Amino acid sequence: MAGSMKDDDDVISAINITPLVDVVLVLLIIFMITAPVIYQSALNVNLPKAESGEDATKTPLTFVIDKEGKLALDKTVLEWTELDAKLKSMGKISELTAVVSADQATPHGLVISLLDSLRKAGCTKIAISVENKRK
């Protein structure tokens, strides 16, 4: 006969890891792309709730103050001593809207200090962010 008489009933004893590596790399890429979406804020804050709250995700200036008093501007942690210089370097701040998101446990004086710095820099459009009770 022309063909060889080989026994095809042998058990495969080796695992092919090439498909496994492909799947793991695809999952890694998916997690790397979706990770920034999951972590929306640089600081974790517990916003107060209000029924008249509006969605303020499209504003150009977003300030966050957490319960320890850490300040973040557009997801970048900022020192309180750098705040006035940062606001002055932004140019025409009077045309921008600033949204302040402060944790419920944030001392009132820190929020007032931020609002005062914004007003001194010329920002007159200031909003306070709350979590909508209806959600």
C-alpha positions in Angstrom: 0.0 0.0 0.0 1.0 3.6 -0.7 0.1 5.0 2.7 1.8 4.3 6.0 0.0 2.3 8.7 0.1 4.8 11.5 -2.1 4.6 14.5 -4.3 7.8 14.7 -5.7 7.0 18.1 -2.8 8.4 20.0 -3.6 10.8 22.8 -2.4 14.3 22.3 -0.1 14.9 25.2 1.0 18.6 24.5 -1.1 21.7 25.0 -1.0 24.3 22.2 -0.7 27.6 24.1 -0.8 29.8 21.0 -4.6 30.4 21.1 -4.4 31.0 24.9 -1.8 33.7 24.4 -3.9 35.3 21.7 -6.9 35.4 24.0 -4.9 36.8 26.9 -3.4 39.6 24.8 -6.8 40.6 23.4 -8.2 40.7 27.0 -5.3 42.8 28.1 -5.9 45.3 25.3 -9.6 45.5 26.2 -8.8 46.2 29.9 -6.2 48.8 29.0 -8.7 50.7 26.8 -11.6 50.5 29.3 -9.6 51.3 32.5 -9.7 55.1 32.1 -13.4 55.0 31.6 -13.9 53.1 34.8 -11.9 55.6 36.9 -13.7 58.9 36.1 -12.3 61.0 38.9 -8.9 61.3 40.4 -10.4 61.7 43.8 -13.2 59.6 45.3 -16.0 61.9 46.6 -19.4 61.2 48.0 -21.6 64.0 46.5 -24.6 65.3 48.3 -28.0 64.4 46.7 -30.5 66.9 45.3 -33.6 66.4 43.2 -33.0 69.5 41.0 -29.5 68.4 40.0 -28.4 68.5 36.3 -25.7 66.6 34.5 -22.5 68.7 34.4 -20.1 66.5 32.6 -19.6 68.9 29.6 -18.0 71.8 31.5 -14.5 72.8 30.8 -13.3 73.3 34.5 -14.1 70.6 37.0 -12.8 71.0 40.5 -13.0 68.1 43.0 -12.4 68.3 46.7 -12.3 65.0 48.7 -13.1 64.6 52.4 -9.4 64.9 53.3 -9.2 68.3 51.5 -7.3 67.2 48.5 -8.0 69.3 45.4 -8.1 68.2 41.8 -8.5 70.2 38.6 -9.8 68.3 35.6 -8.6 64.9 37.2 -5.2 66.3 38.0 -4.3 66.6 41.7 -3.3 70.1 42.6 -1.9 71.6 45.7 -3.9 74.5 47.3 -0.8 76.7 47.2 -0.6 76.3 43.4 -4.3 77.1 42.8 -4.0 80.9 42.3 -1.0 80.6 39.9 -2.8 77.8 37.9 -6.0 79.9 37.6 -4.0 83.0 36.4 -2.1 80.9 33.9 -5.4 79.7 32.3 -6.0 83.0 30.5 -9.6 84.1 30.0 -11.2 82.2 32.9 -14.2 84.6 32.9 -15.6 82.9 29.8 -15.4 79.4 31.4 -17.8 77.6 33.7 -16.3 76.0 36.9 -18.0 73.0 38.5 -17.1 72.3 42.1 -17.6 68.7 43.3 -17.0 68.5 47.0 -17.5 65.5 49.3 -20.2 65.7 51.9 -17.5 65.5 54.6 -15.4 68.3 53.1 -15.0 71.2 55.5 -17.1 74.2 54.3 -14.1 76.5 54.6 -12.3 74.7 51.9 -15.2 75.0 49.4 -15.4 78.7 50.2 -11.7 79.1 49.7 -11.9 77.5 46.3 -14.9 79.7 45.3 -13.1 82.8 46.5 -10.0 81.9 44.4 -12.2 81.4 41.4 -13.9 84.7 41.9 -10.6 86.5 42.3 -9.4 85.0 39.1 -12.4 86.3 37.3 -14.6 83.2 37.0 -18.2 84.2 37.6 -19.9 81.1 36.3 -19.7 78.6 39.1 -21.8 75.6 39.7 -21.9 73.1 42.6 -22.1 69.5 41.6 -24.6 67.2 43.4 -25.8 63.6 42.8 -29.3 63.3 41.5 -31.7 61.7 44.0 -33.9 60.3 41.3 -31.2 57.9 40.1 
